[in-house]
Amino acid sequence: MASYNRKMNPGTISRLLGGLTPRQFLAQHWQKKPLLIRGALPGFAGPLTRAAVLRLAQSPELESRLVARSGSRWTLTQGPLTRAALAALPARNWTLLVQGLNHALPAADELLQRFDFIPYARLDDVMVSYAAPGGGVGPHLDSYDVFLLQGAGRRRWRIGPAGQARFRDDVPLKILRGFKPREEWVLDPGDMLYLPPGYAHEGTALEECFTYSIGFRLASHQELAQRFLDYQQDRLLVEGRLRDPDLQPTARPGAIPASLIGQAQSALAALTWNRATVADFLGRELSEPKPQVLFSPPAPAMDSGRFAAALRRHGVHLDGRSRMLYHGGRVYLNGEAAVSGLARTDMALLRRLADRRRLPPGAACSAALRKLLRSWYVYGYLHIDGANHS
């Protein structure tokens, strides 16, 4: 795959979005209605071969699934997959899905940067779907926004509103029952389909093909509430203890005393939070890598002097697995509140690193910022430009 520059000219961005500007696309289609874009990336074949996908599906560091169909019978196998299982695959009717492609391939991370008009806080990942002829995962719904970019080969897509979604209960996948598509297209290499959350769709490979899914997800309110309570449990301090010094004898020992309920209500009412607390929670939560993500520290690592010279001469870039966000005067990296209180010029450079995922050579970093960047380099969170890394 050719290396794409992150900053595209307006004409290239317009072609990617079917003649629309990012503002027009977001206003007219984002979370509203699908958009088919012919020739979004002319000549695009994708960064992977069949052999490369099969290798990635064997990695424990990436999520993978194998979906196969025989008549009306579907099977689902969770990865990592074995070489023997992959070698035994039939000629037709199966799909191999590998997620987190942007964590493993710089070319996939560069592809992701084409969509940087959408906040990284919304990002899920880049997934590849490699399918043999007839392969697919059945008609289904996604809970996230997705751009389906066709690589090598052709795939037929059928889409339609989900309505009152009902799912088959005889298969290990959430396959829709009674799917009634309204539109159908065949996508060629470089074509792209945008789908908002909850829009029913079914993709079927007409020949060996690759589809790259660029997904943008938000948590449900229930997920958000559960994670926020987890975040809060180590940060809350509510003074005092329930008491009942005026307790009276009771003939109903099984009843919960009203006085205890009142005290508990008053104590729990003290559990309050403000916008800053929520922003800090989101910074940590939305920058948290997935559990299977592992970073690769450099071996050997440069000492402080050599790192400072390399930073000045070459610049640095974030590892494809790193998630970096910021809000106000605080920066978040890989689930941690990485830093606050640095000089204004240093914070501006960190925001630039988060936005562009790299700092160029010659960036005017203070000694404090160089020390911070080197600690991230030692952990494998970022790399010197041009240096070999996994």
N, C-alpha and C positions, 0 to 999 in steps of 0.2 A: 504493500500500500504506500502511495506517495505520502510524504510528510506535508501536512497542511499547516499553514500559519494560523495562529490563533485569531489575529485581527484580520477580518475579511473586509473587502471594500463593499460599499452599499449594494452594488450590483450583484455580487456573489451572495450576500445575505438575502437579497430580494429573491434570487433564484431558489435558494434553499427553502424559502417560505412561499413558493408559488407566486411570486410577484408582489407579495405583501411586505411591508416593513414590519419589524418586530412589534411595534405599537399596534399596527392594524391587525396582525395575527392574534395578539393577546386579546384585543377588544372583540374580535369577530368570532374566534374559534376556541381559544383556551378555555377549557372546562365547559364548553358550550356545544360545539358540533365538530364532526370530523372534517378533515381536509386531505384530499388526494393531491400530491405534487409530482407531476411528471418531470423527470430530469432534475431533481433537486440537487444531486451531485453527479453531473455527467461523467461517465467513464468509471464510476465507482465500482470496484470489485470486492473490496474489503481486505483486511490484513491477514486473513486466515486461509489455510488449505484444509482439506479433510484430515490429513495426518496431524496437523497442528491442533485441530479441535479435539481429536481423539486423545492426544497427549494431555491437553488441558483438563479433559474430563476425568483423568486419572489422578489429578492433583488434589490432596486434602485441603489445600488452601483456597479452593474455589468451590462454590456450590454448583452441582451439576445434577441433571435428571435425564433419564432415558424414558421416553414415552413411545410405546409401540401399540399397533392395532392389528388385530386379525379378525376380519369381519366386523361384528359388533362388540368384540371383546377388546378391552383396553388393559394394558399393564403399565405400571409406573415403577421404575427402579431408581432409588436415590444414589447419588455418587458419594465418594469417589468410586468410579467404575474400574473394573479389572480389565487388563489387556485381553484376557480370554473371552470375557463377555462381549467386548467390542468386536473382537475378531469373528465372533459367531453371529453377528447381525445379518439379517436377511437382505435381499436386494431392494425391498420396498417397505413402505408404511411404518417408518419410525422416524423419530425426531430426537436429537440430542441438544439439550439446553445447558449452556454454561454461563453463569452470572459472574459479575465482578470483572468483566474483561478489561475494564480500564485500570484495574489494579495490577494486571499482569502484562499488558501490552502498551507501550508508549503511544503507538499509533491509535489505539482505542481511546486513550486519554486525550489525544489531540482531536479526535473526532468529537468527543464530548465538549471540547472548548468551543465548537461551532455554535453551541446552544447556550452560550454564556450570557444571553439576554434574559435568562431565567435564573433566579437566585440559586446558588449552590445549596442553600438550606433546603431546597426542594428536591435535590438530587437523590436518586436511588443508585442506579448504576447503568452500565452498558452490558447487555446480554446478547449472546449470539445463539441463534437457533439454526442448527445444521440439520437438514432433512434429506432423507432419501426420497425418490419419487413416491408420491402418495402420502408422505409423512405430514403430520400435524398434531395438534393437541385437542382437536374438537372445538365446537362452538363454546365460547366461554366469555367471562367478564374479567376485567382488571380493575383494581381499586385505585389505580394511579394513571396519570397522564403519560402517554407513550408515543414516541416517534418510531415508526417501523420502517427502517431503511433497508431497501433490497440490495444485497450484494450479488455475487455471482449466482446465476440460475434465475428461474422464474417461480413466483408463487402466486396463487389465486387467493384473493381475499373476498370474503362475503361479510357484510356488516349490516346491522340494523339495531333499532332501539330494543332494549332488553324487556321493557314492559314489566309484567309480573313474572320475574325470573323464577323458573323452577329448574331443579337440577336432577339429573339421573342419580338414583341411589344404588345402582348395580355396577358402578365403575369406581376406581380409586382416584378419579379426577373430578373436579367441579365442572362437569360438562352439562350444558344447557339442554333441557328437554323441550322439544317443539320449537326449535330455533327457526325463525322466519326472516331471512335476510331481505333487505330492501334494495341494496346495491351490491354490485360485484365487479371486481377489476382484476386484471393480471398485471402484476408489477414486474418490470424489467430492472436490470441493474441500474442503480442510481435513482430509481423512483422511491417515493416516501409517502407514507400514510400516517397522519396524526389522528389519534383517537383520545377523546376525553374519558375520564373514569366512568365505569358502568355502562359503556357502549358495547353491545354484543358483537363478537367478531369470530371468524373462523378462517385460518390460513392453511392452505394445502399446497405442498410442493408439486409442481408440474414436472420437475426434473430435479436432480441433485441441486440444492440451493442453500444459500446463506442469507439469513435476515438478522440485522443488527437492531436491537431494541434499546432506545435511549429513554429510560424511565425516570419519572419525577413523582415522588410519593409524599403524602402527608399522613400522619397518624390519625386514627379515629379518636373521637373525644374520649372513649373508654380507655384506649391505649395511653393517651396523653395523661389522663388522670392517674392511672396506675403508676406510670413512670414518674410523675411529679411527686406522688406520695413516697416512692422509693427515694427520690432525691431529697425530700424534706426530712426523712426520718433521722438522718445524722446531723441535721442542722437546727432542729427545733429544741427549745428548752422552755418547758412550762413549769414554773415554780409551784410548790405546794403539794398537798396530798388530800384525797377525800377523807372527811372526818365526820363523826357522828357522836359528839360528846353528850348530846341531849337525847340519846336513843331511849325509847320507851318500850316496855314489854309489848309483844304482839301475839295475837291468836292466829295470825296467818303468816307463818315463817317462810312460806314459799313465795310470797309477794315481794317484789322489788320496792323498797321504800321510795316514796316520792321525793324525799329530801336528797337521796343519793342521785336520782335522775336530775334534779335541779342543779346540784353541785357539778355533776359531770357535764351538763350542758354549758355551765358557766366556764368550766376549765377548757372545754373544746372550742368555745367561742374565741379563746385567746389565740387559736391557730390561724393567724392572718398572714398575708403576704402582699407584696406590692409589685408594681410593674418591673422594678429592677430585679426582684427575685425571680419572676417568670422569665425575664430576658436571660438571666444567668442560667436557669434551668435549660432553656432552649439552646443556648450556646453549647452547653455540655452535651445535651441529648442529640442535637442534630449534627454535631461533629464527631460523634462516637462511631468508630468503624464497626463493621459487623464482626461477630465473635470469632470467626475463623480467620480473620485478617492477621497476618504476621509480618513484621517489618524485618529487614535485613540490614543490620548495622555493618558499616565498612570494616574490613579486616585487612591490614591494620588501619586504624583511624589516624588521621593527621593530627599532629599536636597543634596547639593554639597558634603558633607563629606561621606554620605552613598553611593552616586553614585560612587565616587572615589574608595571606598572600593570594591563595587560590580564590577566595571570595572576591577580592579586589580585581583579580585578573580575569576570572571566568564567570562570576555570578553563580547563583544557586537556583534550583528548581525543586518544587515539592515532589515527593514520591507520589506515584499514581494512587497509592492506597491512602494517602493523607487527606484528611478533611479539615479545612481551616476556614473559620468564620470570624466575624467580629461584630461588636455592637458597642457604640459609644467609645469609651476608653479601655475596653477589654477585648482581648484576642483569645480565641478558643482553637485548640489544635488537638484532634484525636481524643475528644471527650474530656479534656482538661481545660481549665481556665489558665491559659499558658502564661499570660503576663498582663499586668496593668501598671500604670504609673511611670512608664518610660517617657523620655523626652518626646515632645510633639513631633520632631522630625523622624525619630525612630518609629513612632506609632504610624506615621504616614507610610514609611517603608513596609511595615508589617501589613498594613491594609493593602498596599500594592501587591505584596506577595500573596495575600489571600485572593485578591481579585484576578491577578494574572498568572498566579501559580509559579512565578519566578521573579527573581531580582536580577537585573542586568549587571554586567561588569562595572566596577567603579562606583557602585552605590555608596553613599557617604554614611556608613554605619558607625555608630559610636562603639566604644569598647564594651559597654553593657550589651548592646545589640549583637555584636560579634560573638560574645560569650554565649548568649542565648541561642543564636543560630548554630553555633558549634555543638551545643548540647543536643539540638534537634538532629544535626548531622550524625552525631555519635549514636543516637537511637535509630537512625535509618529513616527519619521522617522527611528529610530533604537531602539533596545531593549536589555536589559541585557540577556545574554544567560541563558536559563533555566527558565526565568520568564514567567508567563502566560500573553498573550496578544491576542487581537482580530486580 
